Amino acid sequence: MIICRSVRSDAVRAVAAGAALCALAATPQAAAVPSKVVVTEVKGGAAVASVDVFPDGSAGVVATSKDKIIVAKYKSNGHLNTDYGTDGIATVPLPKTTRAAAAAIAVTSGGKVVVTGSTTGGDAVVARLTAGGRTDTTFNGTGYNVTDLGGSDAATGLALGKAGEPYLLANTKGDFAVVKYCSGQAPGCPAGTVDTRYGTSGITRIDFNKGTDASAAIAARSNGRVVVIGTTQPAGKKQSAFAMAGLTPAGRLDTAFATDGKAVINDARAIRTGPAIALDSTERILVSGTLDGRFALARYTPAGKVDTTFADTGIARPSLKGTGTSVGVYNAEITTVGTTTADGKATALRYTAAGNPVTRYGNGGKAQAPLGGGTKDSIAGVVLDSAGRAILAGTTNNKIAILRYTTTGTLDPNYGA
């Protein structure tokens, strides 16, 4: 069964729910989509950036479409939630003349959606939608905050603190930058405004080795601290290294983390391509990505040191060639996802807490499915629902693709049915 939806992203007119179901199925490209992969066509195309889960098990996918940031909401059964936004698609509010690209999404405990991205003018942006997919005007009065970090800025990540306060990660002037925004719960700090008590006027810049740094992902810890990861390329060096830093609740380098708050890894465990981050239940730091053209997963202690008890002296490196893009944790088991090099399959790898494959999952710890048959198919992110099922989102033929693997690593027969 092929599941196809066609939706406009510009909120002028949306195709009714279930329409265009399945004019696409007659085409060779759509015919390549296996059962239980849900493909949504958005006018102007779409490039998926990230995915998160709502409290009710629905999935929210953030994407770029026609220089706008959009959010698609899928029910727990895999169907578009047509009560959300306009027939399941919400357009993130921004000034009319602003063009932007999506970076990340996070769903609050109350079901509101926070997204980050970058404007073509070189600024970072954070915005919030209501639980119904409308502009949340309680957030900075407009629903968004366009933040100039002083350079040609590019947002790369997003994390929410315990009170729902957004932390935006970005690149600016060759450094990492973390911006903290108010949740609205503290006096004198309205929701969506920059929290000027954090760092320097709300912004913390991190420089590694006076080189060119590229941030990639951020995670918020339970104690108000955050961890950021990415890469750094020292001046005069041809190869980059993995870079990580820890910040205190005040936005200062955490001197108890790694070495004076920063770690630079340049050995066989250095994941330099597409590093993603997650924290397990004890706040050990999981980093997935690509190393030497293969999927890779490394673990660090909460103090920012290599965890040599994990897998092979701190890193799991299966022989599978591909591009790792995201990581999630459920009941101590770790799931990394990405796209294989040879055939572009949507791949989920599941590991035990010790870093070994979960052999009952898929084929010896590996679940795979063709995403849609496009030449540029890619998986952007994964989120684990309350049952431990992996929801993967990505792009196929400029359309949104979303699928769910069961807890045993098979395509969920009920998703999108």
C-alpha positions as CSV (number, residue, x, y, z in Angstrom):
1,M,0.0,0.0,0.0
2,I,1.3,3.5,-0.9
3,I,0.1,6.4,1.2
4,C,0.2,9.7,-0.6
5,R,-1.0,13.2,0.5
6,S,-0.8,16.4,-1.4
7,V,-0.8,19.7,0.5
8,R,0.0,23.3,-0.1
9,S,2.4,25.0,2.2
10,D,1.5,28.6,1.6
11,A,-1.8,28.4,3.6
12,V,-3.7,30.1,0.7
13,R,-5.5,26.9,-0.2
14,A,-5.0,23.3,0.9
15,V,-6.0,20.2,-0.8
16,A,-8.7,18.5,1.2
17,A,-7.7,15.6,3.4
18,G,-7.3,12.5,1.4
19,A,-7.2,14.3,-1.9
20,A,-4.6,13.4,-4.5
21,L,-4.5,10.0,-2.9
22,C,-3.0,8.5,-5.1
23,A,-2.4,10.3,-8.3
24,L,1.2,10.0,-7.4
25,A,0.9,6.2,-7.1
26,A,0.8,5.8,-10.8
27,T,4.2,7.3,-11.3
28,P,7.4,5.1,-11.2
29,Q,8.8,7.2,-8.4
30,A,5.8,6.8,-6.1
31,A,5.5,3.1,-7.0
32,A,9.0,2.6,-5.5
33,V,7.7,3.6,-2.1
34,P,7.1,0.5,0.1
35,S,4.0,0.0,2.2
36,K,3.9,1.9,5.4
37,V,6.1,4.8,4.2
38,V,3.9,7.9,4.3
39,V,4.8,10.5,1.6
40,T,3.4,14.0,1.7
41,E,3.7,16.3,-1.3
42,V,3.9,20.0,-0.5
43,K,3.5,22.6,-3.2
44,G,7.0,24.0,-3.9
45,G,8.7,20.9,-2.5
46,A,10.0,20.2,0.9
47,A,13.3,19.4,2.6
48,V,12.9,17.8,6.0
49,A,15.2,19.0,8.8
50,S,14.0,17.2,11.9
51,V,11.2,15.4,13.8
52,D,9.9,15.3,17.3
53,V,7.0,13.6,19.1
54,F,3.9,15.1,20.8
55,P,2.7,13.9,24.2
56,D,-0.1,11.9,22.4
57,G,2.3,10.1,20.2
58,S,1.8,12.3,17.1
59,A,4.8,13.2,15.2
60,G,5.8,16.7,14.2
61,V,8.1,17.2,11.1
62,V,9.8,20.5,10.4
63,A,10.9,21.2,6.8
64,T,11.8,24.0,4.4
65,S,9.4,24.7,1.6
66,K,9.6,27.7,-0.8
67,D,11.9,29.6,1.6
68,K,9.4,29.1,4.4
69,I,9.6,26.9,7.5
70,I,6.6,24.5,7.8
71,V,5.5,21.9,10.3
72,A,3.5,18.8,9.4
73,K,1.7,16.9,12.1
74,Y,1.0,13.2,11.8
75,K,-1.3,11.3,14.1
76,S,0.0,8.3,15.9
77,N,-1.6,6.2,13.1
78,G,0.6,7.9,10.5
79,H,-2.2,10.1,8.9
80,L,-1.9,13.8,8.6
81,N,-3.8,15.5,11.5
82,T,-6.0,17.8,9.4
83,D,-7.0,19.8,12.5
84,Y,-3.5,21.1,12.7
85,G,-2.6,24.3,10.9
86,T,-4.2,24.1,7.5
87,D,-5.0,20.5,6.7
88,G,-2.1,19.2,8.7
89,I,0.5,21.7,7.6
90,A,1.4,24.9,9.6
91,T,3.5,27.7,8.2
92,V,5.8,29.2,10.8
93,P,5.2,32.9,11.3
94,L,7.9,35.3,10.1
95,P,8.0,38.8,8.6
96,K,6.4,38.7,5.1
97,T,9.7,39.5,3.3
98,T,11.8,37.0,5.3
99,R,13.0,33.9,3.6
100,A,14.2,31.1,5.9
101,A,15.4,27.5,6.2
102,A,14.4,25.1,8.9
103,A,17.0,23.6,11.3
104,A,15.3,21.8,14.3
105,I,12.0,21.2,16.1
106,A,11.1,20.5,19.7
107,V,7.6,19.9,21.2
108,T,6.8,21.2,24.7
109,S,5.0,19.1,27.3
110,G,1.9,21.1,26.5
111,G,2.0,20.3,22.8
112,K,3.3,23.6,21.5
113,V,5.9,23.4,18.8
114,V,9.2,25.4,18.9
115,V,11.3,25.5,15.7
116,T,14.6,27.1,14.8
117,G,16.1,28.1,11.5
118,S,18.1,30.7,9.6
119,T,17.0,33.6,7.4
120,T,18.6,34.3,4.1
121,G,19.7,37.6,5.6
122,G,22.1,35.7,7.9
123,D,20.1,35.8,11.2
124,A,19.0,33.0,13.5
125,V,15.3,32.6,14.2
126,V,13.2,30.8,16.8
127,A,9.4,30.6,16.6
128,R,6.6,28.9,18.5
129,L,3.2,27.5,17.4
130,T,0.2,26.7,19.5
131,A,-0.9,23.1,20.0
132,G,-3.3,23.6,17.1
133,G,-0.6,24.8,14.7
134,R,-1.4,28.5,14.9
135,T,0.9,31.5,15.6
136,D,1.6,31.7,19.4
137,T,1.5,35.4,20.0
138,T,2.4,34.9,23.6
139,F,5.9,34.1,22.3
140,N,7.7,37.5,21.9
141,G,4.3,39.1,20.9
142,T,4.7,37.9,17.3
143,G,5.3,34.2,17.6
144,Y,8.9,34.5,16.5
145,N,12.2,36.1,17.4
146,V,14.7,36.9,14.6
147,T,18.1,37.2,16.4
148,D,21.2,38.8,15.0
149,L,24.3,37.2,16.5
150,G,26.6,39.7,14.8
151,G,27.7,37.7,11.7
152,S,26.3,35.6,9.0
153,D,24.5,33.3,11.4
154,A,23.1,29.8,10.8
155,A,21.0,28.0,13.3
156,T,22.0,24.3,13.7
157,G,20.2,23.0,16.8
158,L,17.5,23.4,19.4
159,A,16.9,22.1,23.0
160,L,14.3,22.9,25.6
161,G,15.1,23.3,29.2
162,K,13.0,22.0,32.1
163,A,10.7,25.0,32.0
164,G,10.4,24.9,28.3
165,E,13.0,27.6,27.7
166,P,14.5,27.3,24.2
167,Y,18.3,27.1,23.7
168,L,19.3,27.8,20.1
169,L,22.6,26.6,18.7
170,A,24.1,28.4,15.8
171,N,27.3,29.2,13.9
172,T,28.5,32.8,13.8
173,K,31.9,34.2,12.7
174,G,33.5,30.8,12.8
175,D,32.4,30.0,16.3
176,F,29.6,28.1,18.1
177,A,26.9,30.3,19.6
178,V,24.2,29.4,22.2
179,V,21.2,31.7,22.7
180,K,18.8,31.3,25.6
181,Y,15.3,32.5,25.3
182,C,12.8,33.0,28.1
183,S,10.0,30.5,28.8
184,G,7.8,33.2,30.3
185,Q,7.8,31.7,33.8
186,A,10.4,34.0,35.4
187,P,9.4,37.6,36.3
188,G,10.7,40.2,33.9
189,C,11.5,37.6,31.2
190,P,8.6,37.4,28.7
191,A,8.3,34.2,26.7
192,G,10.3,34.3,23.5
193,T,12.6,37.2,24.4
194,V,16.3,36.7,24.8
195,D,17.3,35.9,28.4
196,T,19.9,38.6,28.9
197,R,21.0,37.0,32.2
198,Y,22.6,34.2,30.2
199,G,26.1,34.4,28.9
200,T,26.8,37.9,27.6
201,S,23.4,39.6,26.9
202,G,21.8,36.2,26.3
203,I,24.5,34.7,24.0
204,T,27.5,32.5,24.7
205,R,30.1,32.2,22.0
206,I,32.5,29.2,22.0
207,D,35.8,29.2,20.2
208,F,37.9,26.1,19.8
209,N,41.6,26.5,19.1
210,K,41.2,29.8,17.2
211,G,40.1,27.8,14.2
212,T,36.9,27.5,12.1
213,D,34.2,25.9,14.2
214,A,30.9,24.4,13.0
215,S,28.3,23.5,15.5
216,A,25.9,20.6,14.9
217,A,23.7,19.8,17.9
218,I,22.7,20.7,21.4
219,A,21.2,18.8,24.4
220,A,19.8,20.3,27.6
221,R,20.6,18.5,30.9
222,S,18.3,18.3,33.9
223,N,20.4,20.6,36.0
224,G,20.2,23.6,33.7
225,R,23.4,22.9,31.9
226,V,23.7,22.2,28.2
227,V,26.1,20.3,26.0
228,V,26.9,21.3,22.4
229,I,28.8,19.4,19.8
230,G,30.2,20.0,16.3
231,T,33.6,20.2,14.6
232,T,36.6,22.4,14.7
233,Q,39.4,22.9,12.1
234,P,42.4,24.6,13.6
235,A,44.1,27.2,11.5
236,G,46.6,25.6,9.0
237,K,45.2,22.1,9.5
238,K,43.6,20.1,6.7
239,Q,41.4,17.8,8.9
240,S,38.8,18.8,11.3
241,A,38.3,17.3,14.8
242,F,35.2,16.5,16.9
243,A,34.4,19.3,19.3
244,M,32.2,19.4,22.4
245,A,31.6,21.9,25.2
246,G,29.6,22.1,28.4
247,L,27.9,25.3,29.7
248,T,26.7,26.1,33.2
249,P,23.1,27.4,33.9
250,A,24.6,30.9,33.6
251,G,25.9,30.3,30.1
252,R,29.6,30.0,31.1
253,L,32.0,27.3,30.2
254,D,31.6,24.5,32.8
255,T,35.2,24.0,34.1
256,A,34.1,20.6,35.5
257,F,33.3,19.4,32.0
258,A,36.1,17.8,29.9
259,T,39.1,20.2,30.1
260,D,38.0,23.6,31.2
261,G,34.6,23.1,29.6
262,K,35.8,22.0,26.2
263,A,36.9,18.7,24.5
264,V,38.5,18.2,21.1
265,I,38.8,14.6,19.9
266,N,41.1,13.9,16.9
267,D,41.7,10.2,17.1
268,A,39.9,7.1,15.7
269,R,36.8,8.0,17.8
270,A,36.3,11.5,16.2
271,I,32.9,11.7,14.5
272,R,33.5,14.6,12.2
273,T,30.6,14.3,9.8
274,G,27.0,15.1,10.8
275,P,27.3,14.6,14.6
276,A,24.0,14.3,16.4
277,I,23.5,14.2,20.2
278,A,21.3,12.5,22.8
279,L,21.5,12.0,26.6
280,D,20.7,8.7,28.2
281,S,18.9,8.3,31.6
282,T,22.2,8.9,33.5
283,E,23.0,11.9,31.2
284,R,25.9,10.1,29.4
285,I,26.4,11.8,26.1
286,L,25.7,9.8,22.9
287,V,27.1,11.1,19.7
288,S,26.1,9.5,16.3
289,G,27.2,10.4,12.8
290,T,29.5,9.3,10.1
291,L,33.1,8.2,10.5
292,D,35.2,7.1,7.4
293,G,32.0,6.7,5.4
294,R,30.4,4.4,7.9
295,F,27.7,4.8,10.6
296,A,29.2,5.4,14.0
297,L,28.1,5.9,17.6
298,A,30.3,7.2,20.5
299,R,29.6,7.7,24.2
300,Y,31.0,10.2,26.6
301,T,30.6,10.4,30.4
302,P,28.5,13.2,31.9
303,A,31.8,14.9,32.7
304,G,32.7,15.0,29.0
305,K,35.3,12.2,28.9
306,V,35.4,9.3,26.5
307,D,33.5,6.3,28.0
308,T,35.9,3.5,27.3
309,T,33.4,0.9,28.7
310,F,31.1,1.5,25.7
311,A,31.5,-0.8,22.7
312,D,35.1,-0.8,21.4
313,T,36.9,1.7,23.7
314,G,34.2,4.2,23.4
315,I,32.8,3.9,19.9
316,A,30.6,1.5,17.9
317,R,31.5,1.3,14.2
318,P,29.4,-1.2,12.2
319,S,30.7,-2.1,8.8
320,L,27.6,-0.5,7.2
321,K,28.4,2.4,4.8
322,G,26.1,5.3,5.0
323,T,25.4,8.7,6.5
324,G,24.3,8.8,10.1
325,T,22.1,11.7,11.0
326,S,20.3,11.3,14.3
327,V,20.2,9.3,17.6
328,G,17.6,8.5,20.3
329,V,17.3,6.5,23.5
330,Y,14.5,4.4,25.0
331,N,14.8,2.2,28.1
332,A,18.6,2.3,27.8
333,E,18.6,1.0,24.2
334,I,20.1,3.4,21.7
335,T,18.8,3.9,18.1
336,T,20.8,5.7,15.4
337,V,19.4,6.4,12.0
338,G,20.6,7.5,8.6
339,T,20.7,6.6,4.9
340,T,22.9,3.9,3.4
341,T,25.4,4.8,0.7
342,A,24.7,2.0,-1.8
343,D,20.9,2.0,-2.0
344,G,19.6,5.0,0.0
345,K,17.7,2.9,2.4
346,A,16.1,4.4,5.6
347,T,18.2,2.6,8.2
348,A,17.8,2.3,12.0
349,L,20.5,0.6,14.1
350,R,19.7,-0.4,17.7
351,Y,22.3,-0.9,20.4
352,T,22.3,-2.1,24.0
353,A,23.5,0.2,26.7
354,A,26.9,-1.5,26.4
355,G,27.2,-0.6,22.7
356,N,26.4,-4.0,21.2
357,P,23.8,-4.7,18.5
358,V,20.3,-5.6,19.7
359,T,20.1,-8.8,17.7
360,R,16.3,-9.2,18.1
361,Y,15.9,-5.9,16.2
362,G,15.5,-6.2,12.5
363,N,18.3,-8.1,10.9
364,G,20.9,-8.5,13.7
365,G,20.2,-5.0,15.1
366,K,19.6,-3.3,11.7
367,A,16.2,-2.3,10.3
368,Q,16.0,-1.0,6.7
369,A,13.5,0.0,4.1
370,P,13.6,1.9,0.8
371,L,12.4,5.4,1.5
372,G,10.9,6.3,-1.9
373,G,13.3,5.5,-4.7
374,G,14.6,9.0,-5.2
375,T,18.2,9.7,-6.2
376,K,18.5,12.1,-3.2
377,D,16.5,10.2,-0.5
378,S,17.7,11.1,3.0
379,I,16.7,10.5,6.6
380,A,17.0,13.7,8.7
381,G,15.9,12.5,12.1
382,V,14.5,10.0,14.5
383,V,12.3,10.2,17.6
384,L,11.3,7.3,19.9
385,D,7.7,7.2,21.0
386,S,6.4,6.1,24.4
387,A,6.4,2.5,23.3
388,G,9.9,2.6,22.0
389,R,9.0,2.6,18.3
390,A,11.4,4.6,16.1
391,I,9.7,7.3,13.9
392,L,12.0,8.3,11.1
393,A,11.5,11.4,8.9
394,G,13.3,12.5,5.8
395,T,13.0,13.6,2.2
396,T,12.2,11.7,-1.0
397,N,11.9,13.4,-4.4
398,N,11.4,16.7,-2.6
399,K,8.5,15.3,-0.6
400,I,8.1,14.6,3.2
401,A,8.6,10.9,4.0
402,I,7.8,9.4,7.4
403,L,7.8,5.9,8.6
404,R,7.8,3.9,11.9
405,Y,9.6,0.8,12.9
406,T,8.1,-1.5,15.5
407,T,10.1,-2.4,18.6
408,T,11.4,-5.5,16.8
409,G,12.6,-3.5,13.8
410,T,10.0,-4.1,11.1
411,L,8.0,-1.5,9.2
412,D,4.9,-0.9,11.4
413,P,1.9,-2.4,9.5
414,N,-0.5,0.0,11.3
415,Y,1.4,3.2,10.4
416,G,-0.4,5.1,7.6
417,A,-2.8,2.2,7.0
